[in-house]
Amino acid sequence: MIDDPTVRTEATRSWLAGLRDDLGLLVDRALDRHLRLAVTGLRRSGKTVFTTSLVHHLLDGRGLPFLRAVHEGRYLGARLLPVRDGHPFPYEAYHAALAADPPTWPAPTEQLSRLLLAIRFRTINRLLEAVQPIQELVVEIVDYPGEWLLDLPLLEGSFESFAEEAFELARTSPRAELAATWVELVRSVDQTGPADPVAIDALVRAYRAYLLDCQERLQLGYLVPGRFLHPGELEGHPALRFAPLPPAPVRPGSLRAAILEAFESYREEIVRRFWDEHLRGFDRQIVLVDLLGALNLGPAHFADVQRALERIASAFRYGRSGLLARLFAPRIDRLLFAASKADHVAPSQHAALKQLLEILVAPAGRAARFEGLVPEFLAIAALRSTDVVRTEHDGQILSCVRGRLAEDGRETVLFPGEIPPELPEPEDWTSGRFRFRAFAPRRLRPGVPGQHIRLDQALEFLIGDKLR
């Protein structure tokens, strides 16, 4: 070991800087000047676009009439703060993609990223107004894949329950065909024999390939473990060397013993650390849901989304936070479920879209209410891609949408169809009722009104009470 005074001094300085930042965060929490907002959802739900558009509009300070501080003229502006640790959310790159001519959708979220935004406003609190009328709120936005939340129930379950569910799902349509290679390999492995690294690697590769096929080919979202899909910096980590196995005796040094050891490492070193370092500290949470995509893909996919949402919602600790709780054990006190891509259907369908989302997450909503928290539901579009036009067809006036189709860039006007206000009936799935089209983005520009649908209402719910 090299005992270099310069290295020691730099390490001490870095440690003191980190301690100062932590103490500053603690003080800000005590004074209610720091808010941790988590943004999540399954793949293709629009997390990246939501965060980018949210920051764009807060920096611009316009186009947010339902954000009370803006409406009352008390909103003074916002600025980005540097993120010194972890992965910064690449706002500039994503914003450039959406502001380009022509614009393009940014890449999906595949790792946890953070963004810090300082917001200044004039307070309406009489005590604060007398001392310091201009207040500042630091909003820390944490964007992460919703698939990671699917792992959290593993902390309370067992390897046996994890494996049982995995095999049960693999026997159902449409997964069964994609699972055949992996299931056949499992049958050929001797679990009680010596822990052969080659056999373990083959099992892990086959199971991961099956999960990736389910995601890419079937666009399913209920896929566990979530980190197997996009491990990022965890690629090759020993804790990822496990896969479901049917029940069998556990013998020292056996293949099953090695798999169980890796599973326990995954729970403790990856899943629990994710909870301890991030999730347990969130104040507010928005969960984005692509209901239109779920309806397009049929009943199996729709049921898969519902199962995933129930598991995601069970991951959070609900309840209102007092001062001590905010300092030492923060709890989510506002939860918003948002049906994204509301601009892909006519405004007359937004109420049904919201109602269907409420029904879809009803079990999670009941759990939240039991803890004293009433979730909010909205139909939103973080970046509007269409206009509403009215056309006449067979003597009827129809509300249609006009935009560029994502598949070929062709400008078109179409009647997007209707959203069922209740869970779809069997005949709905066979009638070809659900054919919602995807649209290309429109340019995100400053000072242009009408670039979103209810983004300002989402902001008012998530942070509006802190801007008073």
C-alpha positions in Angstrom: 0.0 0.0 0.0 1.3 3.4 -1.0 1.1 6.0 1.9 1.0 9.2 -0.1 0.1 12.4 1.9 -1.4 14.0 -1.2 -3.7 11.0 -1.8 -4.7 11.0 1.9 -5.5 14.8 1.8 -7.5 14.4 -1.4 -9.5 11.5 0.1 -10.1 13.5 3.3 -11.3 16.5 1.3 -13.6 14.3 -0.8 -15.0 12.7 2.4 -15.6 16.1 4.0 -17.3 17.3 0.8 -19.6 14.3 0.8 -20.4 14.8 4.5 -21.2 18.4 3.8 -23.5 17.5 0.9 -25.3 14.9 3.1 -25.7 17.4 5.9 -27.0 20.0 3.5 -29.6 17.5 2.2 -30.6 16.7 5.7 -31.2 20.3 6.5 -33.1 20.9 3.3 -35.3 18.0 4.1 -36.0 19.4 7.6 -36.9 22.8 6.1 -38.9 21.1 3.3 -36.6 22.5 0.5 -35.6 19.2 -1.0 -38.1 16.8 -2.8 -37.2 13.4 -4.3 -39.5 12.6 -7.2 -39.3 9.1 -8.7 -40.3 8.5 -12.3 -40.8 4.9 -13.4 -42.9 2.6 -15.6 -42.4 -0.4 -17.8 -40.6 -0.1 -21.1 -42.2 2.1 -23.7 -44.3 3.9 -21.2 -42.6 7.2 -21.9 -40.5 7.8 -18.8 -37.6 9.5 -20.7 -39.9 11.9 -22.6 -41.9 12.7 -19.5 -38.8 13.7 -17.6 -37.3 15.7 -20.5 -40.6 17.6 -21.2 -41.1 18.2 -17.5 -37.7 19.8 -17.1 -38.1 21.7 -20.4 -41.3 23.4 -19.3 -40.0 24.2 -15.8 -36.9 25.8 -17.3 -39.0 27.7 -19.8 -41.6 28.7 -17.2 -44.4 28.8 -19.7 -47.1 26.5 -20.9 -48.1 25.3 -17.4 -51.4 27.1 -16.6 -52.6 24.5 -14.1 -49.4 24.7 -12.0 -50.7 27.1 -9.3 -47.4 29.0 -8.8 -47.3 29.8 -12.5 -50.9 30.7 -12.7 -50.6 33.1 -9.8 -47.4 34.7 -11.2 -45.3 33.5 -8.3 -43.1 31.2 -10.3 -39.7 32.8 -10.9 -37.8 30.2 -12.8 -35.6 27.1 -12.5 -32.1 26.0 -13.3 -30.3 22.7 -13.5 -27.8 21.8 -10.8 -24.7 19.6 -11.3 -25.1 15.9 -10.3 -21.8 14.9 -8.8 -22.5 11.2 -8.2 -24.1 8.3 -10.0 -25.4 8.6 -13.6 -26.7 12.1 -14.5 -29.9 12.1 -16.5 -28.7 13.1 -20.0 -31.2 16.0 -20.4 -29.3 17.9 -23.0 -29.0 15.0 -25.3 -32.6 13.9 -24.9 -33.8 17.5 -25.3 -31.7 17.9 -28.4 -33.3 14.8 -30.0 -36.8 16.2 -29.3 -35.9 19.7 -30.4 -34.2 18.7 -33.7 -35.8 19.1 -37.1 -37.1 16.4 -37.6 -37.3 15.3 -33.9 -36.7 11.8 -32.8 -37.8 9.8 -29.7 -34.9 9.4 -27.2 -33.6 6.1 -26.2 -35.4 4.2 -23.4 -34.2 4.2 -19.8 -32.0 1.2 -19.0 -30.3 2.4 -15.9 -31.0 4.7 -12.9 -30.2 8.3 -13.5 -30.6 11.5 -11.5 -31.3 15.1 -12.2 -31.3 18.1 -9.9 -33.5 21.2 -10.5 -33.6 24.3 -8.4 -36.9 26.1 -8.5 -37.5 29.7 -7.2 -40.8 31.1 -6.3 -42.5 33.7 -4.2 -44.1 32.1 -1.1 -47.6 32.7 0.1 -46.7 31.5 3.6 -47.1 34.6 5.8 -44.4 33.7 8.2 -41.9 32.9 5.5 -42.9 35.9 3.4 -41.9 38.2 6.3 -38.5 36.7 6.5 -37.6 35.5 3.1 -40.3 36.0 0.4 -38.3 34.2 -2.3 -38.0 30.5 -1.6 -36.1 27.8 -3.4 -37.1 24.1 -3.8 -34.6 21.5 -5.1 -36.4 18.8 -6.9 -34.3 15.6 -7.3 -35.7 13.6 -10.2 -34.8 9.9 -10.2 -35.6 8.1 -13.5 -35.3 4.3 -13.5 -36.6 1.2 -15.2 -39.9 -0.1 -13.8 -38.7 -3.6 -14.3 -36.2 -3.2 -11.4 -39.2 -2.8 -9.1 -40.4 -6.3 -10.0 -37.5 -7.7 -8.1 -38.4 -6.1 -4.7 -40.8 -8.8 -3.6 -37.9 -11.3 -3.8 -36.7 -9.8 -0.5 -39.7 -11.3 1.2 -40.0 -14.5 -0.9 -37.9 -17.5 -1.4 -36.0 -19.1 -4.3 -38.7 -21.8 -4.3 -41.6 -19.3 -4.7 -39.6 -17.4 -7.4 -39.0 -20.6 -9.3 -42.6 -21.8 -9.0 -44.0 -18.6 -10.4 -41.4 -18.6 -13.2 -42.4 -22.2 -14.4 -46.1 -21.4 -14.0 -45.8 -18.4 -16.3 -43.6 -20.4 -18.8 -46.5 -22.9 -19.2 -49.0 -20.2 -20.3 -49.5 -18.6 -23.7 -47.8 -16.7 -25.3 -44.7 -17.5 -23.2 -44.7 -21.3 -23.6 -43.2 -21.4 -27.1 -40.4 -19.0 -26.2 -39.7 -20.9 -22.9 -39.3 -24.3 -24.6 -35.5 -24.3 -25.0 -34.9 -23.1 -21.5 -37.3 -25.6 -20.0 -35.8 -28.5 -21.9 -32.4 -27.5 -20.7 -33.6 -27.5 -17.1 -34.9 -31.0 -17.5 -31.5 -32.2 -18.6 -29.5 -30.8 -15.7 -28.6 -32.8 -12.6 -29.2 -30.3 -9.8 -27.8 -32.6 -7.1 -24.5 -33.2 -9.0 -21.3 -31.1 -8.7 -21.6 -27.4 -9.4 -20.5 -27.4 -13.1 -19.8 -23.7 -14.1 -20.4 -24.6 -17.8 -23.9 -26.0 -16.9 -24.7 -23.0 -14.7 -23.7 -20.6 -17.5 -25.9 -22.5 -20.0 -28.9 -22.3 -17.7 -28.4 -18.6 -17.0 -28.0 -17.8 -20.7 -31.1 -19.8 -21.7 -33.2 -18.2 -19.0 -32.0 -14.7 -19.9 -32.6 -15.3 -23.6 -36.2 -16.4 -22.8 -36.8 -13.2 -20.8 -35.3 -11.0 -23.5 -37.5 -12.7 -26.1 -40.6 -12.1 -23.9 -39.6 -8.4 -23.8 -38.6 -7.8 -27.4 -40.8 -10.2 -29.3 -43.9 -10.2 -27.1 -43.4 -6.8 -25.4 -44.3 -8.3 -22.1 -43.4 -6.4 -18.9 -43.7 -8.9 -16.0 -40.2 -10.3 -16.2 -38.2 -11.4 -13.1 -35.4 -10.8 -12.3 -35.6 -7.3 -13.8 -31.8 -6.8 -13.9 -31.3 -9.8 -16.2 -32.8 -7.8 -19.1 -30.4 -4.9 -19.0 -27.7 -5.5 -16.4 -25.5 -2.6 -17.5 -22.5 -2.3 -15.1 -23.6 -5.6 -13.5 -22.9 -7.6 -16.6 -20.9 -10.7 -15.6 -21.6 -10.1 -11.9 -21.5 -13.5 -9.9 -24.9 -12.6 -8.3 -26.6 -12.9 -11.7 -25.6 -16.5 -12.2 -28.8 -18.1 -11.2 -32.0 -19.3 -12.9 -35.3 -21.1 -11.7 -35.0 -24.8 -10.9 -37.7 -27.3 -9.9 -37.7 -28.6 -6.3 -34.8 -30.9 -5.4 -32.6 -31.7 -2.3 -29.8 -29.3 -1.6 -26.4 -30.9 -1.2 -23.1 -29.1 -0.4 -21.1 -28.3 -3.5 -24.0 -29.2 -5.8 -25.3 -27.2 -8.8 -28.4 -26.3 -6.9 -26.4 -25.1 -3.9 -24.4 -22.8 -6.2 -27.6 -21.4 -7.8 -29.2 -20.8 -4.4 -26.0 -18.9 -3.2 -26.2 -16.7 -6.3 -29.9 -16.0 -5.7 -29.2 -14.9 -2.1 -26.3 -12.7 -3.3 -28.7 -11.1 -5.9 -31.3 -10.4 -3.2 -28.8 -8.9 -0.7 -26.1 -7.2 -2.9 -28.3 -5.9 -5.7 -32.0 -5.8 -4.8 -31.7 -4.7 -1.1 -29.0 -2.2 -2.0 -31.3 -0.7 -4.6 -34.0 -0.4 -2.0 -31.7 1.0 0.7 -29.9 3.5 -1.5 -32.8 4.8 -3.6 -36.3 3.6 -3.1 -36.8 4.1 0.6 -35.9 7.8 0.2 -38.5 8.8 -2.4 -41.1 11.5 -1.4 -43.3 11.4 -4.5 -43.7 8.7 -7.2 -45.2 8.8 -10.7 -45.9 5.5 -12.5 -46.4 5.8 -16.2 -48.5 3.2 -18.0 -48.9 2.6 -21.8 -52.5 1.3 -21.8 -52.9 1.8 -25.5 -50.0 -0.5 -26.2 -51.4 -3.1 -23.8 -54.8 -3.0 -25.5 -53.2 -3.3 -29.0 -51.3 -6.4 -28.0 -54.3 -8.4 -26.8 -55.6 -10.0 -23.6 -52.4 -11.9 -22.5 -50.4 -8.7 -22.7 -53.1 -6.7 -21.0 -53.2 -9.2 -18.1 -49.3 -9.1 -18.0 -49.4 -5.3 -17.6 -51.9 -5.6 -14.8 -49.8 -8.2 -13.0 -46.7 -6.0 -13.3 -48.5 -2.9 -12.0 -49.8 -4.8 -8.9 -46.2 -6.0 -8.2 -44.7 -2.6 -8.8 -47.2 -0.8 -6.5 -46.5 -3.3 -3.7 -42.9 -2.2 -3.7 -43.6 1.2 -2.2 -44.0 2.3 1.4 -47.1 4.4 1.5 -48.1 7.0 4.1 -47.8 10.6 5.1 -44.5 11.8 6.5 -43.9 13.8 9.6 -40.7 15.7 10.2 -38.8 12.9 11.9 -40.0 10.5 9.2 -38.8 12.9 6.4 -35.3 13.0 8.1 -34.7 9.4 8.9 -37.3 7.2 7.2 -39.0 9.1 4.3 -42.2 7.6 2.9 -44.0 8.2 -0.4 -46.8 10.6 0.4 -48.1 11.3 -3.1 -48.5 8.6 -5.8 -49.6 9.3 -9.3 -50.6 6.7 -11.9 -50.6 8.3 -15.4 -51.8 6.8 -18.6 -49.3 8.1 -21.1 -49.7 8.9 -24.8 -53.2 10.4 -24.3 -52.7 12.4 -27.5 -52.9 9.2 -29.5 -56.7 9.2 -28.9 -59.4 11.9 -29.1 -60.0 14.0 -26.0 -63.4 12.5 -25.6 -61.7 9.2 -24.7 -59.5 10.6 -22.0 -62.0 10.0 -19.2 -62.4 6.4 -20.2 -58.6 6.0 -20.4 -58.3 7.4 -16.8 -61.1 5.2 -15.6 -59.6 2.0 -17.2 -56.3 2.8 -15.5 -58.0 3.1 -12.1 -59.7 -0.3 -12.6 -56.4 -1.8 -13.7 -54.5 -0.9 -10.5 -57.5 -1.2 -8.2 -55.8 -3.7 -5.8 -52.8 -1.4 -5.5 -55.1 1.5 -4.9 -56.8 -0.3 -2.1 -53.5 -1.0 -0.4 -52.5 2.6 -0.7 -55.8 3.9 0.8 -55.4 1.5 3.7 -52.2 3.3 4.5 -53.9 6.7 4.4 -52.8 7.6 0.8 -55.3 8.2 -2.0 -53.5 7.7 -5.4 -54.2 10.2 -8.2 -54.9 9.1 -11.8 -54.4 11.1 -15.0 -54.4 10.6 -18.7 -51.4 12.6 -20.0 -49.1 13.3 -22.9 -45.8 14.7 -21.9 -45.2 15.8 -25.5 -48.1 16.2 -27.8 -47.7 14.5 -31.2 -51.2 15.1 -32.7 -53.9 17.7 -33.2 -57.6 17.1 -32.8 -59.7 17.5 -35.9 -63.4 16.9 -36.5 -64.6 15.0 -39.6 -68.0 13.9 -40.8 -68.7 10.3 -41.6 -72.1 8.9 -42.5 -73.7 12.0 -41.0 -71.9 11.7 -37.8 -69.2 14.1 -36.5 -66.2 12.2 -35.3 -63.3 13.4 -33.2 -60.1 12.4 -35.0 -56.4 13.0 -34.5 -53.9 14.3 -37.1 -50.2 13.6 -36.9 -47.1 11.8 -38.5 -47.2 8.1 -38.2 -44.2 6.6 -36.4 -43.9 3.8 -38.9 -43.4 5.9 -42.1 -43.6 9.6 -41.1 -46.7 10.0 -43.2 -49.1 12.8 -42.1 -52.5 11.4 -41.6 -55.9 12.0 -40.1 -57.6 9.0 -38.5 -60.3 8.0 -36.0 -58.2 6.3 -33.3 -61.0 4.2 -31.8 -62.6 4.1 -28.4 -61.3 3.2 -25.0 -63.4 0.8 -23.0 -64.3 2.4 -19.6 -64.4 -1.1 -18.0 -62.1 -4.1 -18.4 -62.5 -5.4 -22.0 -64.9 -8.2 -22.6 -63.9 -11.4 -24.5 -65.6 -10.1 -27.7 -63.6 -6.9 -27.5 -60.4 -8.8 -28.1 -61.7 -10.7 -31.2 -63.5 -7.8 -32.9 -60.4 -5.9 -33.9 -61.5 -3.0 -31.8 -58.1 -2.0 -30.5 -55.9 -0.6 -33.3 -54.3 2.5 -31.8 -51.5 3.9 -33.9 -48.1 5.3 -32.8 -47.1 8.8 -33.9 -43.7 10.5 -34.4 -42.8 13.3 -32.1 -43.3 17.0 -32.7 -40.5 19.4 -32.0 -40.2 20.5 -28.4 -39.8 24.3 -28.5 -39.8 27.1 -25.9 -42.8 29.4 -25.5 -45.1 27.3 -27.7 -48.5 26.6 -26.0 -50.3 23.3 -26.1 -47.2 21.0 -26.3 -48.5 18.6 -23.7 -51.7 17.2 -22.2 -52.1 17.6 -18.4 -48.3 17.7 -17.7 -49.1 20.8 -15.6 -51.8 19.0 -13.6 -49.3 16.2 -12.9 -46.7 18.8 -11.7 -49.3 20.5 -9.5 -50.1 17.2 -7.8 -46.5 16.1 -7.5 -44.8 19.3 -6.4 -47.4 22.1 -6.3 -47.9 22.0 -2.5 -44.1 22.7 -2.1 -44.3 25.9 -4.2 -46.6 27.8 -1.8 
